[in-house]
Amino acid sequence: MEHSGLLEGIECHSVLGMVSDGLPRRINLNLPYNILLPWRDEWEQNRTDVLRADNCWYTDSSKTPEGVAAGVYTVADQGTTPTYFQYPLQINKAGSLLRGGKGRVVSMFSDASGQVIGCHGTDMQIELFHFLSEDDARVRMKKRLKKERRKTSKKDESMETNENTATEDANIQLSLRDEVKRLPSIKLSNKPKSLDLVLGAGGELRISTNLSNNIVELYTLQTNVKDAEPKLLRAIVSQGHHSEVRAISFSSDNLAIVSGSAESIKLWNRPSQACLRTVETGYILSTIFVPGDRHILAGLKDGKLLIIDIATGDILEEIPAHAQELWTICLQSDLRGCVTGGGDKTVKFWQFELITDEKSESKTKVLSLLHTRTLKLEDSVLCVRISPNGKFIAVALLDSTFYLSLYGHKLPVLCMDISSDSTLIATGSADRNLKIWGMDFGDCHKSIFAHDDSITGLQFVPKTHYIFTCGKDGKGHAGEAWSLAVSPNGQFAVSCGADRVLRLYEKSDQPLVLEDEEEEEREQQEALATGEQTIIPGQPGLNLPSKKTVGSEKAAESILECLEICEKYREQLAEHQAMQAASTQQLPVPLPPPLMIALNVSTPNDFLLETIKRIRPSDLEEALLILPFSSVCEMLQVLPALIARGDHTELVCKISMFLLKLHHAPIVANHTMLPTLQKLQRLASEKVQELRDLIGYNYYGMQFLQKEIEDAQGVQLFRDATREKKKKDKKKRQLEKIKRSIMVMS
C-alpha cells in the first residue's frame, strides 16, 4: 500500500482514526519495515502469526480489555519492546469511598503501616478509613451476605440450599466495601490544616491535627472497639497566637518581647523564646513597654487603652482613649508619659501617675494615665513619633501628609521613625516607597522603592542610621508582615505577620552580604556526598583539572543504577531462555525495565551506552572516579561489545583508556580480566584504524574533488584562507632564517 493511501485509510477508519486516547498518532512510513495494521479481534486474541512477525512494526489504535492504550510496537530479537507510546505502569480503579463531609478534599494522610487513611476537606471534621486484613474482610463479607439473605430468603429453605450458598460465598471476591471500614469522624472546633496518624499494636489510633487558629490537638480512637468515639487527650493552646499578630515591641533590657493579636497579648522571653504570659484582650493594634518594664500599654481596635501588669497578667485599667481605632502609641522623650493617635483625628498626650487601688484591701499604688492635652487634626492619625531631643512631634495622617505638611507620598504613610540623633526621619507608605527626610529643613534626602507592596513597619537601629522595614509583600513571612521592633542594644530584630509567627533575627559579627548568604545556602543544599576532594587511587595529591560537582555525583549514581538494572535484566533473559529450552510452546519474552523503555532502548548494552551519552563531558571523568572497582570491572566487560558496534568508538575508547590508567594495578593483577583486555585491545585497534582510514580517505577525496573543481572551472576554492595561510608560512620561514643567521654570527 502506498504511503498516502495508508494514511487516508488510517484517518477514515472508525477504530484506527480514533483520538479518544489523547495520544498523538505518529507513524514513520519511511522506516525499512513492513507496517501491519491488525484488526481489533486479532489484537485482542494475540495472534502470534500477525503480532510476532520478523522485522514488523504494528500499531493498535484501540483499547484492549486489559486497559493498554493505543501505541506503536516493534519486534526485536528479545521480544516485543514498547516505545514511549505505551506507558510501562498501569493504574486500575479499585473503587470509590463516599465521604460524609461536603466540598472538596484538601489533603489526605496515612499511618506508617498504610492501614488507616485520614482526610479532611474545607469543613471542620476529619474522616478516617481503616483497611482490614483479608481474614477480617472475609468475616465482614460473610456477615453482610448473611444479612442480605435474611431479607430476601424464605424461612423454609433447606440445608442443601444453605450448603450451596456457603460454597457460593467462598467463590465471591472481596469488594471495597468489605475491605474498608469507616471509622467515626472527628469533629473539630476549627478547620484543620494538617494531620498525622499513628496506629498502635493494640488497635489504638492516635490522631494529631493542626487547626487554622494555630492550635494543636491530639485525639485517640480504639479501632477494635465497636461504636468507639474519638477522645481529645490534650491540646496546645497557649503557646502561640490564634490569629494574625498586629503589634510587637521590645523591652528596655532586651530580654522580653510583647506581641498582640486579635484575641490576646503575649509576653515572650527572648533568650528561651518561651511564652511567659497570655492575657485575653480585644483586637490589639499597638503595644509598648512602660519604662521599668513592669507594665505594658496596648491600644485596641475599639479605641481603648489597656494598662497590663506583667507580673500578675492582670489588666489594671481600661481607658476609653479614642472614639475609633487606636493606631499608635509612643513614649515621650522624658519617659514621663506617652502619646497616642487614633482614627478619631486626634493625638492625645498622657502622663504616668501612681494612684491608690481602691479594689485591693492593701490600698497599694498602681500605674495609671492622666490625660493632659489633645491635638485635633484634619484626618485620621496612623502613626505618631516624638524626636529624642523632644523638639518635634511627627504625625502621619490618612491624607498622605505629615503634620506641618511634609508632602511627598502618593498614598498614606503607615509607619515612620526618627533617628537617635534627631537628624533624620524615615517614612514608609502604602505607595511602597521609603523616604528619608532631614529634620533641619524638611527636605527629602532619599526615596527608595523598598517593597513590592505597602510598607507596614519601620524602625531605626539605635545610635545608627540603619533602618529595618517590613511590608505586605510576604518577604520574611508567609503573608503580610504587620510590624517589627529593634532591641535597644541593636543586636536583635523581631517581626510579626499574618502567618501568626514571630521571627527573631540576631546581628552577626561578620559583615552580611545577601548574595554571599544565598550562595552559601545553595552550596549547603548541594553538598557533595563524596567530599570536595578528588581522590585518584594510587596517586595521592594528584587532582584532575575538572571539578567535582553534584552533576558528577548524579552521573555516577546513574551509571551504578544502569549496571544494576542491566544485571537483573540479563538474569531474566537467561531464565527465560532456560524455560524456553525446556518448553515446547512459545513463552512471552520479559519486558525491559521501565527506565530502558523510557530511553527507548531494548538491550542492556544500548541502555549503558545511552546512559553514558547523557552525561556531560565535563562530569564524565569525575563520575568514573567515584565508581567502585567492582563496577569498573563490569563496565570493562561490556566495553568490547560497545566498541564492536562502531558507532561511538571515540567515546568508548576514551572511557576504556581512562579506566585502565586509573585502575591499572588491580586490573593487571586480576587474571580473569586478561581475556577481556586482549579482546578490548584488538577491537579498539581495529575500530580506531578504521576511523583513521575513513578520515584519511575522506580528506584526500575532498582534496581530489577540490582540485578537479578548480581545474574544471578555473577558480580557486577557499582563496582568502589559502592566501592568509601562505602569508603566515612565508613569515614563519623568514623568522627561521633570521634566527639561523643570528646563531651563526654568535
Secondary structure, 3 states (H helix, E strand, C coil): CCHHHHHHHHHHCCCCCCCCCCCCCCCCCCCCCEEECCCHHHHHHCCHHHHCCCCEEEEECCCCCCCCCCEEEEEECCEEEECCCCCCCCCCCCCCCCCCCCCCEEEEEECCCCCEEEEEECCCEEEEEEECCHHHHHHHHHHHHHHHHHHHCCCCCCHHHHHHHHHHHHHCCCCHHHHEEEEEEEECCCCEEEEEEEECCCCEEEEEEEECCCCEEEEEEECCCCCCCCEEEEEECCCCCCCCCCEEEECCCCCEEEEECCCEEEEEECCCCEEEEEEECCCEEEEEECCCCCEEEEEECCCEEEEEECCCCEEEEEEECCCCCEEEEEECCCCCEEEEEECCCEEEEEEEEEEECCCCCCCCEEEEEEEEEEEECCCCEEEEEECCCCCCEEEEECCCCECCCCCCCCCCEEEEEECCCCCEEEEEECCCEEEEEECCCCCEEEEEECCCCCEEEEEECCCCCCEEEEECCCCCCCCCEEEEEECCCCCEEEEEECCCCEEEEECCCCCCCHHHHHHHHHHHHCCCCCCCCCCCCCCCCCCCCCCCCHHHHHHHHHHHHHHHHHHHHHHHHHHHHHHHHHCCCCCCCCCCCHHHHHCCCCCHHHHHHHHHHCCCHHHHHHHHHHCCHHHHHHHHHHHHHHHHHCCCHHHHHHHHHHHHHHCHHHHHHCHHHHHHHHHHHHHHHHHHHHHHHHHHHHHHHHHHHHHHHHHHHCCCCCHHHHHHHHHHHHHHHHHHHHHHHHHHHC
